[in-house]
Amino acid sequence: MDSHIPVLLREVLSFLEPRPGMRILDGTLGLGGHALALLQAAVAAGIPEASLLGLDRDGQALALACRRLLPFGERVQAVRAAFSEAAEILKSRGWERVDFALADVGTSSLQLDSPERGFSFLRDGPLDMRMDQRQEETAERLVNTASFSRLRRILAEWGEEPLAGRIAGAIVEARAREPILTTARLARVVESAYPARRRAAARNHPATRTFQALRMEVNSEVSELKAFLRAVVPNLAPGGRIAVISFHSLEDRLVKYFFRDEARDGLRSPALRVLTAKPVEASPEERAANPRSRSAKLRVAEKL
Ligand SMILES: C[S@@+](CC[C@H](N)C(=O)[O-])C[C@H]1O[C@@H](n2cnc3c(N)ncnc32)[C@H](O)[C@@H]1O
């Protein structure tokens, strides 16, 4: 199951400026697609000594990525860790000078395609959605214990779901009859809250936004992304670059404003120069070949 196609790969590589002894941080190793291509690009540019530190909080993904990156031997270090641990890891490994950092946030095909991970309403499985399976909070716990108002807020905020209140109400009602334990049952509950007219007119499955919102909450995705940006920028070498691919407008805005604030001449001198005035999006060819790329937005900034 290592069919994850790295998104915006050519575009990411176009921002890589190979430098002797360069250090690459991949915050979302996933199945190692971007990592492999970045290392290969460094080798092709005459930097065979380039090294890569890869993080992922998904143990399964990390094991697969390590296998794929084996040919690079000790030049690759892979750590099971979340963005919120990145600052500590960079410090403890003496990686306080990173030349290129990447975060490709969101779910991998490994997570989406494995029914037992409970990420997808297209495949029936336990309501799990944890990227890090050591974590206690699961989607099942959230769905069966969160108050109506917390559920409504999660669906409205992370899912931008216009029917957040109706869906939260349907969940509370359904779980009072019997706990909601599977992705298929949750999908049916959400569907039942959708008026038939809206269901017929919708482009996506009615549960799309709800599943996205719950996944973002279970994995604290927005606060994690903030932690990544805060950890990495101070650890970039002068001229080093940070590239972030996001799939949600909230996350894209977060990156945009973070970069903009760090690039502003204010009380302190600016730390970054923004290299992408507008986010880079997938080409029509990539969109056709990989539907996941359709919502991807890449922003890149350079350390001054
Ligand atoms: C879209 S996939 C990355 C795919 C990868 N770029 C590739 O080419 O194979 C995102 C990965 O990031 C991981 N991830 C997401 N948020 C994370 C976080 N806060 N900390 C660590 N890993 C995270 C997920 O577990 C997932 O494996």
The ligand as an ORCA input file, in Angstrom:
! r2SCAN-3c Opt
* xyz 0 1
  C       0.084     13.792      3.315
  S       1.036     12.691      4.232
  C       2.681     13.004      3.750
  C       3.088     12.277      2.520
  C       4.544     12.425      2.158
  N       4.898     13.793      1.862
  C       4.904     11.519      0.991
  O       5.326     12.019     -0.055
  O       4.763     10.306      1.117
  C       1.015     13.460      5.784
  C       1.756     12.698      6.852
  O       2.026     13.612      7.884
  C       1.773     13.031      9.119
  N       1.394     14.111     10.024
  C       0.322     14.919      9.919
  N       0.307     15.791     10.928
  C       1.425     15.535     11.664
  C       1.965     16.129     12.839
  N       1.358     17.122     13.454
  N       3.115     15.633     13.323
  C       3.758     14.612     12.682
  N       3.282     14.008     11.589
  C       2.127     14.466     11.079
  C       0.664     12.022      8.876
  O       0.724     10.988      9.823
  C       0.966     11.552      7.456
  O       1.719     10.374      7.450
*
